[in-house]
Amino acid sequence: MARPGVLLLVAVAAAALLAAAVPGTQGFYLPGSYPHKYNPGDYLNVKVNSLTSIDTEMPFSYYSLPFCEPQDGVKDSAENLGELLMGDRIENSPYRFRMYTNESDVFLCRSAPLGADAFALLKKRIDEMYQVNLILDNLPAIRYTRKDDYLMRWTGYPVGIRVGVDYYVFNHLQFTVLVHKYEDANVARVMGAADATDAIPSGAKDAASSPGWMVVGFEVVPCSIKHNPEDVKSRKMYDQYPNKIKCDPTTVSMSIKENEPIVYTYEVNFVESDIKWPSRWDAYLKMEGAKVHWFSILNSLMVIAFLAGIVFVILLRTVRRDLTKYEELDSEAQAQMNEELSGWKLVVSDVFRAPSNPMLLCVMVGDGVQILGMAVVTILFAALGFMSPASRGTLITGMLFFYLVLGILAGYAGVRVWKTIKCGDHSGWVGVSWRVACFFPGIAFLILTTLNFLLWGSHSTGAIPFSLFVVLLLLWFCISVPLTLVGGFLGAKAPHIEYPVRTNQIPREIPPQKYPSWLLVLGAGTLPFGTLFIELFFIMSSIWMGRVYYVFGFLFIVLLLLVIVCAEVSLVLTYMHLCVEDWKWWWKSFFSSGSVAIYIFLYSINYLVFDLKSLSGPVSATLYIGYSLFMVIAIMLATGTVGFISSFCFVHYLFASVKAD
């Protein structure tokens, strides 16, 4: 997304690469993120998250299906803003274990007979391939399957499976809890890198006498077992099931039928593991395809080198040669040469003429600076480990926080450009600031509200609750808007950027072009797209295929390369337009790099058609297109801003070197 050039810190990029992109890097945890010590026999409570499906992209509550409920009722876990926006609804569950106590054939509950509605809903969720997501000690349940010679990892397990015309539900779960001995004196290793040496004060002599355990892994194997409901009529939750249960994941036998109950059971085994607590997330975050990420970066560097060569030729050969020849002439010879000039030198009196719709340009640049700043800071913090997946929702919460705070940069940038266009007149800066504060949030509000009505109508947990809508509006109105106005005030007080040449009152006529200039502008977006399309696949898979994306070191480098390519593309395109005496470069410089959003949107449609072929229903497709549209608008503003700022600096430098009255 987008950021001003000041934020492109090369030193920090190196730190980010070391922290997250190097394959050998181990788990990184923040101070205060300590392991939980369990003594043998202590209760471990499993939590449940929303049911999810890559077929519909609409999460639903776990208890919307006829599963067992806890004896003391369903209770919501405290959720942060990011979790709510992501559609997570974490609740307690009836599954409970005792630390280091193996249990088998545990009866959980017998559901009520399936009514017509419940039966139809359960079949629908099985058809839509919904997954059950369980959590123990903040670790999602992971499931391993083997396909050919490959071991595949999945989070959660399917609600059931369809075989022919029959539907089978997974009603028996075989849990494996990986535990590691609590290392009291060496707990410091959970802080920072795995070789940290500072010890966390333990102060627990009695802890040494009772070793205790830490949870370092949570695996599940779902099975479909045919239970006789009559055998458990008198059984209570957690009683022993009357018959021995043998879990075979390769066969299914518990078919669901209308007006018949479902009996749920489980078993749990504790296994001592060599996995250290700081590395317990490695199973979820294993960086597969590192060579592909490096290929993506190498591909981007080649594009950058190609464009840099063109820029080098423009600046050091063409421009410098022309300027040197021009400056060596005396004033009379310059006047004679001006009559014979062609190319960019002819538009010297028009190049800084105010663009059409200057306020809209200022607003879009201001919002682009805000989005770019949010993306750089968020990805940087994530690459340095400050947004660990162990803390759900922190990435979205962080993005929202940084976006709100960076409103001050948006206001400053928008008003500063406005004041420059108006040649130092800052009147109207309040209107510019208000529009900057409302433009992109207004678009986001319109898109998300429309999609939210679709989710509300489907009773999905992905729908943003009305109370959260109020909270978001209050955050915007009480934090973002005031900070944007403060930034606008600072921009109005700051000196404007003076033009190096004077502008004639009568605009110069632009000669007819051989080809439409906008065609070149739209085609320019292919180069920035070429730098990120490989990484884009991984990001799309993370968002829509339920995969964990955590190679933020690579993403940070790709973002920096994208900014450089956008700047170079816009600069080259602006120079080409000036050479054909087209002085209307303002908007073209913005869209020459911003047009990458068109190709990203087309790629999103391609991903929908060829990679999300199983996406079912018009609601799911509408959600996908709506979120993609929201994403590409943000990218357009961010990349367009980079292109505009680089072109403005280039044009200012170019004509500041010309002695022209």
C-alpha positions as CSV (number, residue, x, y, z in Angstrom):
1,M,0.0,0.0,0.0
2,A,1.4,3.5,0.4
3,R,3.9,5.6,2.2
4,P,5.9,8.9,1.7
5,G,9.5,8.6,0.8
6,V,10.7,9.6,4.3
7,L,9.5,6.3,5.6
8,L,11.5,4.1,3.2
9,L,14.2,3.2,5.7
10,V,16.8,1.0,4.1
11,A,18.4,0.0,7.4
12,V,15.1,-1.1,8.8
13,A,14.4,-3.2,5.7
14,A,17.6,-5.1,6.4
15,A,16.4,-5.8,9.9
16,A,13.0,-6.8,8.7
17,L,14.7,-9.3,6.2
18,L,16.8,-10.8,9.0
19,A,13.8,-11.1,11.3
20,A,11.3,-12.7,8.9
21,A,12.7,-13.6,5.6
22,V,15.7,-15.7,6.5
23,P,14.6,-19.4,6.4
24,G,16.6,-20.3,9.6
25,T,14.8,-17.7,11.7
26,Q,13.0,-19.1,14.7
27,G,9.8,-18.0,16.4
28,F,9.9,-14.4,17.7
29,Y,7.8,-13.5,20.7
30,L,7.3,-10.2,22.5
31,P,8.2,-9.5,26.1
32,G,5.2,-10.5,28.2
33,S,4.3,-13.4,26.0
34,Y,5.0,-16.2,28.5
35,P,4.2,-19.9,28.4
36,H,1.4,-21.2,30.6
37,K,2.6,-23.8,33.0
38,Y,0.2,-26.7,33.7
39,N,0.8,-29.2,36.5
40,P,-0.3,-32.8,35.9
41,G,-4.0,-33.1,36.3
42,D,-4.7,-29.4,35.6
43,Y,-7.7,-28.8,33.3
44,L,-7.1,-27.8,29.7
45,N,-10.1,-26.2,28.1
46,V,-10.6,-26.3,24.3
47,K,-12.2,-23.3,22.6
48,V,-14.0,-23.1,19.3
49,N,-13.8,-20.5,16.5
50,S,-16.2,-19.8,13.7
51,L,-16.8,-22.5,11.1
52,T,-15.0,-21.5,7.9
53,S,-15.1,-22.6,4.2
54,I,-13.0,-21.7,1.2
55,D,-16.1,-22.5,-0.8
56,T,-18.3,-19.7,0.5
57,E,-15.8,-17.3,2.4
58,M,-18.6,-16.8,4.9
59,P,-17.9,-17.8,8.5
60,F,-20.7,-19.1,10.8
61,S,-21.0,-19.7,14.5
62,Y,-19.9,-23.2,15.7
63,Y,-23.1,-23.6,17.6
64,S,-25.2,-22.9,14.6
65,L,-24.9,-26.7,13.9
66,P,-26.1,-29.4,16.3
67,F,-22.8,-29.8,18.3
68,C,-22.5,-30.4,22.0
69,E,-22.7,-27.4,24.2
70,P,-20.8,-26.8,27.5
71,Q,-22.5,-27.7,30.7
72,D,-22.3,-24.2,32.0
73,G,-23.5,-22.6,28.8
74,V,-21.9,-21.0,25.8
75,K,-19.7,-18.0,26.6
76,D,-17.9,-15.7,24.3
77,S,-14.1,-15.1,24.8
78,A,-12.9,-11.5,24.8
79,E,-12.1,-10.5,21.3
80,N,-10.1,-7.6,20.0
81,L,-11.2,-5.3,17.1
82,G,-9.1,-7.2,14.5
83,E,-10.7,-10.5,15.5
84,L,-14.2,-9.1,15.1
85,L,-13.4,-7.5,11.7
86,M,-12.0,-10.9,10.5
87,G,-15.2,-12.7,11.5
88,D,-13.7,-14.7,14.4
89,R,-16.1,-15.7,17.2
90,I,-14.2,-17.6,19.8
91,E,-16.4,-19.4,22.3
92,N,-15.9,-22.1,25.0
93,S,-16.5,-25.7,24.2
94,P,-17.3,-28.9,26.1
95,Y,-14.0,-30.5,25.2
96,R,-11.7,-30.6,28.3
97,F,-8.6,-32.5,29.1
98,R,-6.4,-33.1,32.2
99,M,-2.8,-32.3,31.7
100,Y,-0.7,-35.4,31.0
101,T,-3.7,-37.7,31.5
102,N,-4.6,-39.9,28.6
103,E,-8.3,-40.5,28.2
104,S,-10.1,-42.7,25.7
105,D,-13.8,-43.5,24.8
106,V,-15.0,-40.3,26.5
107,F,-18.7,-39.7,26.0
108,L,-19.5,-36.0,25.2
109,C,-23.2,-35.8,24.5
110,R,-26.1,-37.0,22.5
111,S,-27.7,-34.3,20.4
112,A,-31.4,-33.8,20.0
113,P,-33.1,-35.6,17.1
114,L,-32.3,-33.7,13.9
115,G,-35.3,-31.7,12.8
116,A,-35.9,-31.0,9.2
117,D,-34.2,-27.6,9.3
118,A,-31.2,-28.8,11.3
119,F,-30.8,-31.8,9.0
120,A,-30.9,-29.7,5.9
121,L,-28.5,-27.1,7.4
122,L,-26.0,-29.8,8.4
123,K,-26.1,-31.3,4.9
124,K,-25.6,-27.9,3.4
125,R,-22.6,-27.2,5.5
126,I,-21.1,-30.5,4.6
127,D,-21.6,-29.8,0.9
128,E,-20.0,-26.4,1.3
129,M,-16.9,-28.1,3.0
130,Y,-17.1,-26.2,6.2
131,Q,-14.2,-26.7,8.7
132,V,-14.4,-26.8,12.5
133,N,-11.7,-24.7,14.1
134,L,-10.6,-25.7,17.6
135,I,-8.1,-23.8,19.8
136,L,-6.1,-25.1,22.8
137,D,-3.7,-22.8,24.7
138,N,-4.0,-20.4,21.8
139,L,-2.9,-23.0,19.3
140,P,-5.3,-24.0,16.4
141,A,-5.9,-27.7,16.0
142,I,-3.8,-29.0,13.1
143,R,-4.6,-32.0,11.0
144,Y,-2.2,-34.0,8.8
145,T,-3.2,-35.9,5.7
146,R,-1.0,-37.8,3.3
147,K,-1.4,-37.5,-0.5
148,D,1.0,-39.5,-2.5
149,D,4.4,-38.8,-0.9
150,Y,3.4,-35.5,0.5
151,L,2.4,-34.7,4.1
152,M,-0.2,-32.0,4.0
153,R,-1.1,-29.7,6.9
154,W,-4.6,-28.3,7.6
155,T,-6.0,-26.2,10.4
156,G,-9.3,-27.6,11.7
157,Y,-11.2,-30.6,10.4
158,P,-14.3,-30.9,8.1
159,V,-17.8,-31.0,9.6
160,G,-18.5,-34.2,7.6
161,I,-18.2,-35.8,4.2
162,R,-20.6,-36.8,1.4
163,V,-20.3,-40.2,-0.1
164,G,-22.7,-40.8,-2.9
165,V,-26.1,-39.6,-1.6
166,D,-25.3,-40.2,2.0
167,Y,-23.9,-37.6,4.4
168,Y,-21.5,-38.6,7.2
169,V,-20.5,-36.5,10.2
170,F,-17.2,-36.6,12.1
171,N,-18.5,-37.3,15.6
172,H,-15.4,-38.8,17.2
173,L,-12.2,-36.8,17.6
174,Q,-8.8,-38.2,18.4
175,F,-6.7,-35.4,20.0
176,T,-2.9,-35.5,20.4
177,V,-1.5,-32.8,22.7
178,L,2.2,-32.3,22.4
179,V,3.8,-31.1,25.6
180,H,7.2,-30.0,26.7
181,K,8.7,-29.8,30.2
182,Y,8.4,-26.4,31.7
183,E,12.0,-25.0,31.7
184,D,11.9,-22.5,34.5
185,A,15.4,-21.2,34.4
186,N,15.5,-21.0,30.6
187,V,12.1,-19.3,30.0
188,A,14.0,-16.3,28.7
189,R,14.4,-18.1,25.4
190,V,10.8,-17.2,24.6
191,M,11.9,-13.6,24.5
192,G,13.2,-12.5,21.1
193,A,15.4,-14.9,19.2
194,A,15.9,-18.4,20.5
195,D,19.4,-17.8,21.8
196,A,18.5,-15.0,24.2
197,T,20.4,-15.1,27.5
198,D,18.5,-12.9,29.9
199,A,16.5,-14.9,32.4
200,I,13.0,-14.1,33.4
201,P,12.9,-13.9,37.2
202,S,11.3,-17.2,38.4
203,G,11.2,-16.9,42.1
204,A,9.7,-20.3,42.3
205,K,11.7,-22.9,44.3
206,D,8.5,-24.9,44.7
207,A,8.1,-24.9,40.9
208,A,11.3,-26.8,40.6
209,S,9.8,-29.6,42.7
210,S,6.7,-29.8,40.5
211,P,8.0,-29.7,37.0
212,G,4.8,-28.9,35.1
213,W,4.3,-28.9,31.3
214,M,3.8,-26.5,28.4
215,V,1.5,-27.1,25.4
216,V,3.6,-27.0,22.2
217,G,1.3,-28.8,19.8
218,F,-2.4,-29.6,19.2
219,E,-3.3,-32.2,16.6
220,V,-6.7,-33.7,15.7
221,V,-7.8,-36.8,13.7
222,P,-11.6,-36.7,12.9
223,C,-13.4,-40.0,12.7
224,S,-17.0,-41.0,11.8
225,I,-18.1,-43.7,14.2
226,K,-21.5,-45.4,14.2
227,H,-22.7,-45.0,17.8
228,N,-26.0,-46.4,19.1
229,P,-28.0,-43.6,20.8
230,E,-29.8,-46.1,23.0
231,D,-26.5,-47.1,24.7
232,V,-25.9,-43.6,26.1
233,K,-29.4,-42.6,27.2
234,S,-28.4,-42.6,30.9
235,R,-24.8,-41.4,30.4
236,K,-23.6,-38.0,31.5
237,M,-21.0,-35.8,29.8
238,Y,-17.4,-37.1,30.3
239,D,-18.7,-40.6,31.3
240,Q,-17.0,-43.6,29.8
241,Y,-18.6,-44.8,26.5
242,P,-19.8,-48.4,27.0
243,N,-17.9,-49.8,24.1
244,K,-14.3,-49.6,22.9
245,I,-13.9,-47.0,20.1
246,K,-11.4,-47.6,17.4
247,C,-10.8,-44.4,15.3
248,D,-10.0,-45.1,11.7
249,P,-9.9,-41.9,9.6
250,T,-10.0,-43.8,6.3
251,T,-13.6,-45.1,6.8
252,V,-16.9,-43.4,7.7
253,S,-19.9,-45.0,9.2
254,M,-21.9,-42.3,11.1
255,S,-24.5,-41.3,8.5
256,I,-27.0,-38.6,9.5
257,K,-30.7,-39.1,9.2
258,E,-33.6,-36.9,9.9
259,N,-35.2,-37.3,13.3
260,E,-32.2,-39.3,14.6
261,P,-29.7,-37.9,17.2
262,I,-25.9,-37.8,16.9
263,V,-23.6,-39.2,19.6
264,Y,-20.3,-37.3,20.1
265,T,-17.2,-38.8,21.7
266,Y,-13.5,-38.1,21.9
267,E,-10.1,-39.3,23.1
268,V,-6.9,-37.5,24.0
269,N,-3.3,-38.6,24.2
270,F,-0.4,-36.5,25.6
271,V,3.0,-36.9,23.9
272,E,6.2,-35.4,25.2
273,S,7.8,-33.4,22.4
274,D,11.2,-31.9,21.7
275,I,9.6,-28.8,20.4
276,K,10.5,-25.7,22.4
277,W,7.8,-23.3,23.4
278,P,9.2,-20.4,21.2
279,S,9.0,-22.8,18.2
280,R,5.6,-24.2,18.7
281,W,4.1,-22.0,15.8
282,D,6.7,-23.3,13.3
283,A,4.3,-26.1,12.2
284,Y,1.8,-23.4,11.1
285,L,4.4,-20.9,9.7
286,K,6.7,-23.2,7.8
287,M,7.8,-21.1,4.9
288,E,7.2,-23.2,1.8
289,G,8.4,-22.0,-1.6
290,A,11.2,-19.7,-0.3
291,K,12.8,-20.0,-3.7
292,V,9.7,-18.7,-5.3
293,H,9.8,-15.6,-3.0
294,W,13.4,-15.0,-3.9
295,F,12.6,-15.5,-7.6
296,S,9.9,-12.8,-7.1
297,I,12.4,-10.4,-5.7
298,L,14.9,-11.2,-8.4
299,N,12.3,-10.6,-11.0
300,S,11.5,-7.2,-9.5
301,L,15.1,-6.2,-9.4
302,M,15.5,-6.9,-13.1
303,V,12.5,-4.7,-13.8
304,I,14.0,-2.0,-11.6
305,A,17.4,-2.3,-13.3
306,F,15.8,-2.0,-16.7
307,L,13.8,1.1,-15.7
308,A,16.8,2.6,-13.8
309,G,18.8,2.3,-17.0
310,I,16.2,4.3,-18.9
311,V,16.1,7.0,-16.2
312,F,19.9,7.1,-16.2
313,V,19.9,7.8,-19.9
314,I,17.2,10.4,-19.6
315,L,18.9,12.3,-16.8
316,L,22.6,12.0,-17.6
317,R,22.5,12.0,-21.3
318,T,19.5,13.6,-22.8
319,V,18.6,16.2,-20.1
320,R,22.1,17.0,-18.9
321,R,23.3,17.3,-22.5
322,D,20.5,19.6,-23.5
323,L,20.8,21.7,-20.4
324,T,24.6,22.1,-20.8
325,K,24.2,23.2,-24.4
326,Y,21.4,25.6,-23.5
327,E,23.3,27.2,-20.6
328,E,26.5,27.7,-22.6
329,L,24.7,30.1,-25.0
330,D,24.4,33.8,-24.4
331,S,21.0,35.4,-23.9
332,E,20.6,36.4,-27.6
333,A,21.5,32.9,-28.8
334,Q,19.1,31.4,-26.2
335,A,16.3,33.6,-27.6
336,Q,17.1,32.4,-31.1
337,M,17.3,28.8,-29.9
338,N,14.0,29.1,-28.2
339,E,12.3,29.7,-31.5
340,E,13.9,26.5,-32.9
341,L,13.2,24.4,-29.8
342,S,11.2,21.2,-29.8
343,G,10.3,18.8,-27.1
344,W,10.0,19.4,-23.3
345,K,11.8,22.8,-23.5
346,L,8.8,24.3,-25.4
347,V,6.4,23.7,-22.5
348,V,8.5,25.7,-20.0
349,S,5.7,28.3,-19.6
350,D,2.9,25.7,-19.2
351,V,4.4,22.8,-17.3
352,F,3.3,24.1,-13.9
353,R,-0.2,25.2,-15.0
354,A,-2.8,24.0,-12.5
355,P,-4.4,20.6,-13.4
356,S,-8.0,20.1,-13.9
357,N,-9.9,19.2,-10.7
358,P,-6.9,20.2,-8.5
359,M,-8.8,19.6,-5.2
360,L,-9.5,15.9,-6.1
361,L,-5.9,15.4,-7.0
362,C,-4.8,16.8,-3.6
363,V,-7.3,14.6,-1.8
364,M,-6.2,11.5,-3.6
365,V,-2.5,12.2,-2.9
366,G,-3.3,12.8,0.8
367,D,-5.2,9.6,1.1
368,G,-2.5,7.8,-0.8
369,V,0.2,9.0,1.6
370,Q,-2.0,7.7,4.5
371,I,-2.5,4.3,3.0
372,L,1.1,3.9,1.9
373,G,2.3,4.9,5.4
374,M,-0.1,2.4,7.0
375,A,1.2,-0.4,4.8
376,V,4.9,0.3,5.3
377,V,4.6,0.7,9.1
378,T,2.3,-2.3,9.5
379,I,4.4,-4.7,7.4
380,L,7.6,-3.4,9.1
381,F,6.2,-4.2,12.6
382,A,4.9,-7.6,11.3
383,A,8.3,-8.4,9.8
384,L,10.0,-7.6,13.1
385,G,7.6,-10.0,14.9
386,F,5.4,-7.5,16.7
387,M,2.3,-9.0,15.2
388,S,2.7,-12.6,15.9
389,P,-0.1,-15.0,14.8
390,A,-0.2,-16.1,18.4
391,S,-2.1,-12.8,19.0
392,R,-5.1,-13.1,16.7
393,G,-6.4,-9.9,15.1
394,T,-3.3,-7.8,15.9
395,L,-2.5,-7.4,12.2
396,I,-5.9,-5.9,11.4
397,T,-6.0,-3.9,14.7
398,G,-2.5,-2.5,13.9
399,M,-3.4,-1.5,10.4
400,L,-6.5,0.3,11.7
401,F,-4.5,2.1,14.4
402,F,-1.7,3.2,12.0
403,Y,-4.3,4.4,9.5
404,L,-6.0,6.5,12.1
405,V,-2.8,8.0,13.4
406,L,-1.3,8.7,10.0
407,G,-4.3,11.0,9.2
408,I,-1.9,13.8,10.2
409,L,0.3,12.9,7.3
410,A,-2.6,12.8,4.9
411,G,-3.9,16.2,5.9
412,Y,-0.4,17.7,5.6
413,A,0.4,16.2,2.2
414,G,-3.0,17.1,0.7
415,V,-2.9,20.7,1.9
416,R,0.8,21.2,1.0
417,V,0.1,20.1,-2.6
418,W,-3.0,22.3,-2.7
419,K,-1.0,25.3,-1.5
420,T,1.7,24.6,-4.1
421,I,-0.8,24.4,-6.9
422,K,-2.4,27.7,-5.7
423,C,1.1,29.3,-5.7
424,G,1.1,29.9,-1.9
425,D,-2.5,30.7,-1.4
426,H,-3.7,28.4,1.4
427,S,-7.4,29.5,1.4
428,G,-9.6,26.5,1.2
429,W,-7.3,24.2,3.3
430,V,-10.1,23.3,5.7
431,G,-12.2,22.0,2.8
432,V,-9.2,20.0,1.4
433,S,-8.6,18.5,4.9
434,W,-12.2,17.5,5.3
435,R,-12.3,15.8,1.9
436,V,-9.0,14.0,2.6
437,A,-10.5,12.7,5.9
438,C,-13.7,11.6,4.2
439,F,-12.8,10.4,0.7
440,F,-11.3,6.9,1.2
441,P,-13.1,6.1,4.4
442,G,-16.3,7.1,2.6
443,I,-15.6,4.6,-0.2
444,A,-14.7,1.9,2.4
445,F,-17.8,2.6,4.4
446,L,-20.0,2.3,1.2
447,I,-18.4,-1.0,0.1
448,L,-18.3,-2.6,3.5
449,T,-21.8,-1.6,4.4
450,T,-23.1,-3.2,1.2
451,L,-21.2,-6.4,1.8
452,N,-22.3,-6.4,5.5
453,F,-25.9,-6.4,4.5
454,L,-25.2,-9.5,2.5
455,L,-23.5,-11.2,5.5
456,W,-26.3,-10.1,7.8
457,G,-28.8,-11.6,5.5
458,S,-26.8,-14.9,5.6
459,H,-26.5,-14.8,9.4
460,S,-22.7,-15.1,9.1
461,T,-20.3,-14.2,11.9
462,G,-18.4,-12.3,9.3
463,A,-20.9,-9.6,9.5
464,I,-19.7,-6.6,11.5
465,P,-22.0,-6.1,14.5
466,F,-23.8,-2.8,14.6
467,S,-22.1,-1.9,17.8
468,L,-18.7,-2.3,16.1
469,F,-19.9,-0.1,13.2
470,V,-20.6,2.6,15.8
471,V,-17.1,2.1,17.4
472,L,-15.4,2.4,13.9
473,L,-17.3,5.6,13.2
474,L,-16.3,7.1,16.6
475,L,-12.7,6.1,16.0
476,W,-12.8,7.8,12.6
477,F,-14.6,10.9,13.8
478,C,-12.7,11.4,17.1
479,I,-9.2,10.4,16.0
480,S,-8.7,10.4,12.2
481,V,-10.7,13.5,11.3
482,P,-9.1,15.8,14.0
483,L,-5.6,14.5,13.2
484,T,-6.2,15.1,9.5
485,L,-7.3,18.7,10.3
486,V,-4.2,19.2,12.4
487,G,-2.1,17.9,9.5
488,G,-3.9,20.3,7.1
489,F,-3.2,23.2,9.5
490,L,0.5,22.3,9.5
491,G,0.4,22.0,5.7
492,A,-1.2,25.5,5.4
493,K,1.5,27.0,7.6
494,A,4.4,25.3,5.8
495,P,6.0,27.2,2.9
496,H,4.7,26.1,-0.5
497,I,7.1,24.7,-3.1
498,E,7.9,27.6,-5.4
499,Y,7.8,26.9,-9.2
500,P,11.2,27.5,-10.9
501,V,9.5,29.0,-14.0
502,R,6.6,31.4,-14.6
503,T,3.4,30.2,-16.2
504,N,1.9,32.1,-19.1
505,Q,-1.7,33.3,-18.9
506,I,-2.6,31.7,-22.2
507,P,-2.2,28.0,-22.3
508,R,-0.1,26.5,-25.1
509,E,-1.9,24.3,-27.6
510,I,-0.9,20.7,-27.4
511,P,-0.1,19.3,-30.8
512,P,-2.1,16.2,-32.0
513,Q,-0.6,12.9,-30.8
514,K,0.0,9.8,-32.9
515,Y,-1.6,7.7,-30.3
516,P,-3.8,8.4,-27.3
517,S,-1.6,9.3,-24.3
518,W,-4.0,7.5,-21.9
519,L,-3.2,4.3,-23.7
520,L,0.4,4.6,-22.7
521,V,-0.6,5.5,-19.2
522,L,-2.8,2.4,-18.7
523,G,-0.1,0.2,-20.2
524,A,2.5,1.5,-17.8
525,G,0.8,-0.4,-15.0
526,T,2.1,-3.7,-16.3
527,L,5.6,-3.0,-15.0
528,P,4.7,-2.5,-11.4
529,F,2.3,-5.4,-11.6
530,G,5.2,-7.6,-12.9
531,T,7.2,-6.9,-9.7
532,L,4.5,-8.1,-7.3
533,F,2.3,-10.7,-9.1
534,I,4.2,-13.7,-7.7
535,E,3.9,-12.4,-4.1
536,L,0.3,-11.5,-4.9
537,F,-0.5,-15.2,-5.4
538,F,0.7,-16.0,-1.8
539,I,-1.3,-13.1,-0.4
540,M,-4.5,-14.1,-2.2
541,S,-4.1,-17.7,-1.1
542,S,-3.7,-16.5,2.5
543,I,-6.8,-14.4,2.4
544,W,-9.1,-16.7,0.4
545,M,-7.7,-20.3,0.9
546,G,-7.3,-20.1,4.7
547,R,-3.5,-20.3,4.6
548,V,-1.2,-18.5,7.1
549,Y,0.9,-15.8,5.5
550,Y,3.8,-14.8,7.6
551,V,6.7,-14.0,5.3
552,F,6.5,-10.3,6.0
553,G,10.2,-9.8,5.4
554,F,9.7,-10.8,1.8
555,L,6.6,-8.6,1.6
556,F,8.4,-5.6,3.0
557,I,11.2,-5.9,0.3
558,V,8.6,-6.4,-2.4
559,L,6.8,-3.3,-1.2
560,L,10.0,-1.2,-1.3
561,L,10.7,-2.5,-4.9
562,L,7.1,-1.7,-5.9
563,V,7.6,1.9,-4.7
564,I,10.8,2.2,-6.7
565,V,9.3,0.8,-9.9
566,C,6.2,3.0,-9.6
567,A,8.5,6.1,-9.2
568,E,10.6,5.1,-12.2
569,V,7.7,4.3,-14.4
570,S,5.9,7.5,-13.7
571,L,9.1,9.5,-14.2
572,V,9.8,8.0,-17.6
573,L,6.2,8.4,-18.7
574,T,6.1,12.1,-17.6
575,Y,9.3,12.8,-19.6
576,M,7.9,11.1,-22.7
577,H,4.8,13.2,-22.5
578,L,6.8,16.4,-22.0
579,C,8.9,15.5,-25.1
580,V,5.8,15.5,-27.3
581,E,4.8,18.9,-25.8
582,D,2.0,17.5,-23.7
583,W,2.2,19.6,-20.5
584,K,-0.8,18.0,-18.8
585,W,1.3,15.6,-16.8
586,W,-0.3,15.9,-13.3
587,W,-3.0,13.3,-13.6
588,K,-1.1,11.2,-16.0
589,S,1.8,10.8,-13.6
590,F,-0.7,9.7,-10.9
591,F,-2.4,7.1,-13.1
592,S,0.7,5.8,-14.9
593,S,1.7,4.1,-11.7
594,G,-1.8,3.9,-10.2
595,S,-3.0,1.9,-13.2
596,V,-1.3,-1.2,-11.6
597,A,-4.6,-1.5,-9.7
598,I,-6.4,-2.4,-12.9
599,Y,-4.1,-5.4,-13.5
600,I,-4.4,-6.5,-9.9
601,F,-8.2,-6.4,-10.2
602,L,-8.0,-8.4,-13.4
603,Y,-5.7,-10.8,-11.6
604,S,-8.3,-11.1,-8.8
605,I,-11.0,-12.0,-11.4
606,N,-8.6,-14.6,-12.9
607,Y,-8.0,-16.0,-9.4
608,L,-11.7,-16.2,-8.8
609,V,-12.3,-18.1,-12.1
610,F,-9.4,-20.5,-12.0
611,D,-8.3,-20.9,-8.4
612,L,-11.6,-20.4,-6.5
613,K,-13.6,-22.5,-8.9
614,S,-15.4,-24.1,-6.0
615,L,-16.7,-20.7,-4.7
616,S,-20.4,-21.3,-4.4
617,G,-23.3,-18.9,-4.8
618,P,-23.7,-15.3,-6.0
619,V,-23.3,-13.9,-2.4
620,S,-19.8,-15.4,-2.1
621,A,-18.8,-14.1,-5.5
622,T,-20.2,-10.7,-4.6
623,L,-18.2,-10.6,-1.4
624,Y,-15.0,-11.6,-3.2
625,I,-15.4,-8.9,-5.9
626,G,-16.4,-6.3,-3.2
627,Y,-13.3,-6.9,-1.1
628,S,-11.1,-7.1,-4.2
629,L,-12.5,-3.7,-5.3
630,F,-11.8,-2.2,-1.9
631,M,-8.2,-3.5,-2.0
632,V,-7.5,-2.2,-5.5
633,I,-8.8,1.3,-4.8
634,A,-6.4,1.5,-1.8
635,I,-3.5,0.2,-4.0
636,M,-4.4,2.7,-6.7
637,L,-4.3,5.7,-4.3
638,A,-1.0,4.5,-2.8
639,T,0.9,3.7,-6.0
640,G,-0.6,6.7,-7.8
641,T,0.8,8.9,-5.0
642,V,4.3,7.5,-5.4
643,G,4.1,8.2,-9.1
644,F,2.9,11.8,-8.7
645,I,5.5,12.7,-6.1
646,S,8.4,11.3,-8.1
647,S,7.2,13.1,-11.3
648,F,6.7,16.4,-9.5
649,C,10.2,16.2,-8.1
650,F,11.6,15.3,-11.5
651,V,9.7,18.1,-13.3
652,H,10.7,20.6,-10.6
653,Y,14.4,19.6,-10.9
654,L,14.3,19.6,-14.7
655,F,12.9,23.1,-15.1
656,A,14.8,24.5,-12.2
657,S,17.9,23.9,-14.3
658,V,16.6,26.0,-17.2
659,K,17.3,29.7,-17.4
660,A,13.9,30.8,-18.6
661,D,12.0,34.0,-18.0
